[in-house]
Amino acid sequence: MKNKPAFRAYLSAYHNEVTGSRLLVVVEFPDGTTRRILIDCGYFQEIKYRHLNYVDDLNPESIDAMIITHNHIDHTGLIPKFVRYGYSNKIYMTKITQELCPAFLRDCCEQQEENAEDMRQRYPDQADKFKPLYFPDDVERATDLFVGVSYRKTLEIFPGIKMTYFENGHILGAGMVLLQCHCDGMQDINFFFTGDYRRKNCFYEVPPLPKWLRKLPIIMVHESTYGKTNADEIKKCFRENILMALSKKMDILIGAFAQGRMQELLYFFKCLQEEGLIPKDYVIFVDGPLGIKTTHKYQSILSWYNPSKADFLPEGVEFVTGKERMNLLNDARPKIILTTSGMLSNGPAKYYVPLFLQMPNAMIHLAGYAAEETLARKLLDTKRDEVVKLGSQIIEKKCIVKTTRELSSHITADEGIEFINEFENIVFLAINHGEETSRNVFAERARNETSVKEVGLIDRDNMYVFYQNSTKHVDYTDMLIKRLPAKLNSSYEMSSKQKDLEKRRKRQEEKAEKKKLRNAAKKKRKSQNKAKC
């Protein structure tokens, strides 16, 4: 006896923690039709997962459609690689993301040789594996596949499969995605992907989700970046720190991500100006080609999307080119410099940081997360008057370095629980996009503090299958949910030899750096003793 044809869907993740976001939905219809839809196609930025960018763990030719939640490289950066190796179908995104994304992919493309060289140095025994992932013509072919979609406009992307974008405050153009899979006579299988989520954005209102969506039976995929942090645990100190620096006539350097953070900071300083809190002699400079280009794009997009916020630039702001950069610190006027990158490891920040470090009356302020092995983390880990090694330079840290988490574009744990509780019929809650401890803590809170029927973690170890047995005349009680071993890590994680090499390399670097710092400190003490004599 033959098995009854099934209406079912598989949900799997090709990432473990915060970056490299790729979620695969495979829908199987009773007539044998199968559709494979990729939600995001992101680049791995964490050191321990970066090798996965070079692994072919998913066949691009097997994907029928891509849906992009927003324009951050950890959600878009592998699109050109997929196109290079055979993907040729539509890539859906909001109309705003369609305008912003090409410049970021071109910028990521320019970094491919440098990224590959970094991997060759980390894993010299496998150096031949690490080559640029894609080239400019791959980026251009990818952008030709982009399809811009309006918010709240339902689009049938395949017979029986519809998608709808809903507004998201994470960054301009970000969207939450509803994917509705329909089979005659059966209840739909509905997926709702929050993407990276935030309730508010200073450039636009995030309207409430419609009641029909909040009542709809859904399988929700929710992020957990701040899954173990409540809003009241985040100290709001950025404004206070900036006002302190301004009162002392300090020069201020702020590392800012090219989209989102840089534009929000410009609006913040415009508001300070309007309050009369920035002295008239201060000049605000913006440096970083991608950040400047994106700022102008924001002005253009907001002119039709939300004209009331299109004029967000501070009065007298100056945009800096490469030639002007060399003379900027010779400008005697007190200054605020906003520059890329957010973690200071790339872009013009690499020029400014060594100079600011030596300035006692200066402040470097971080405006976001400082990942392991970034320049931002190195500065935070170094006390004032200690020395910092930057390439071949050894510099004494004289300036103040501050940081804050209050500017994050992610929802906190308590806000996430509140958001989940707005929905009346979450059949299954899949937690992703967070460090392991954050995912586990947030999943446990969701089990205890929401009415969700079932909660699970989705990563490279865990995938799920949803068998829809419920007919149109009954509720979802007949849906069968099974967790399956994804086994992606067992096939593709670093070999033990790679891991040993990585640990050994890190120990050697730490040992060498400590030795250099000790020698520098010793040399400094000797010179101070001579000066006293």
Phi, psi and omega in degrees: 000130182284148175292146178293131178305138187254149166252107186212166179218142177251141177234120180223158181238141178253017175228160179256312191239246194266326184246175181075029188300121172212119178240131183247126173250124176245118181253126178246124180262156181302334181278004178096351178292136177233134176236134181244116186239126180261124176262106183074156182212071194267161181266134178283127179248338177294139182306315187287346180247000188298332179297338182291342174298333186261008181259136178264078184262003179210127183282113181302327182291344181274352185270131182271335179198153172242143173233124184255130182278324180191170186267070166235142188300330178286002174237351183229344196295345178258005179304310181297330176297317179297320178294320179301325185254028165120352179286131183219015182264184185289149176238107184271142177199168177292159180299326180291316177299324178300326178285325187272327192296318185306317182297324181288323177291323177295320178296316178297323178299319180296338182267000188297317181294318178297318179296318180295320179296321176300318179291324178296324179288326180288322184232070186298332180287348178235030187302329183293345180282340191254100178230165177308136183285332180196173187228170186307321181292333175292322178296315182295320178293327178294314183294335176293341182268353183294137175234115180277133184237139177283153174296143173063018174254114183282131183235128176275110184270336173213158173304121180089000180227121179239150177229149178218133174268142173234149186299149183216134182276003185304301172212166178303126179094351180291148179217144167273148189238126171258124178244114183251121182251122190242138174222128183308131177085351183244157169295146176294156166256114186247124174253140176231114182257118181284339189065202169280128193236140169216144184284331188235157171210137185291347183262349181196156176279141174259104185291155177298150175290147182294152182300322183298327179288318181292340177267346186290136173295122184223157166257111185260134172251117190236140180283163181218033182307316177251041186294346178240019183233127175268159183301323183284355177271350182264114182286128178269101188231355188298309180301314181300316181296317181294316180296323176298314181296320179296321181294334180260010178058035178283148165281140186237130175242127180234124174278131185221138175295144189297326174244133176098285186296315182299316182290322178294323178292322177299319178294322178301314182289329174299317179296320177299319177301314183294335176277355181076025186259355175254119180307145186298334184277354179284143175242137178256121179250147175237127181230146181123108186306316182290321178296319179294314179300319180292323178299316178295324177297319178301315179301315181295314182293315182294337179298335175247335183277318177206079187305333182295342181246009182292331180265075185254003182278140175295155178294133176078010180299141181240131177266134189254134173259172182302320182293320182288333185303320186297333183257358189299318183284351173278348177292121187286345182292142174298145191217154170241124180244121172259125184216156172270148011257170183297329180257010171071359185278344183228175175067196182298340180306326181295336176278318186285321188303311180302326180286316180293325181304328185272002185258110181298327182258057180214158178225132169257123181242124175275142184243015181195191183294139177250101184286162178303140176071012175266162178296324178301314179296321179299318180293322179293326183279354181254127179284159177297139181079356170276170182256149181239135177264119177238098185063238180270356182268142171240115190236135176282131182278106181257334184279171174272138174240124181238159177215161176208151175254358187290342182270005183302146179262021179246151178287145176276172185298312181295323176294324178296318178297318178298318179296315180299322182289352174287341183265140185265344189214060175278111183286323179209136178246115178259122182263128177217189173052062176192157174298157189306314182294322179296316180298315182295316181296315182293322178298320180293321177297319180297324179293324185269334190244006177228171178263015180300137185289322182210138181235138178212161176264140177237125182200197183287355176258333189234126173231169185224150173237138183241110179267115181268106179253355184280132176274175181300335188265001178232170180275196186279010187297339180270358179290131179257128181243127179232137172269135180237150175287122181284326176062019179289321180295320182296332181272329194233000181286166182302143176292163179298328179294318177299315181298318179296319178297319180296315179296316181297316179300317182293318179298318180296318179296315180297319180295315181295321181291318178300320180296316180295321180293320178297316181296321180294318179295320179296317179296321180295316180298320180298316181294324179293320179295320178296320181297321179294322180292000000 
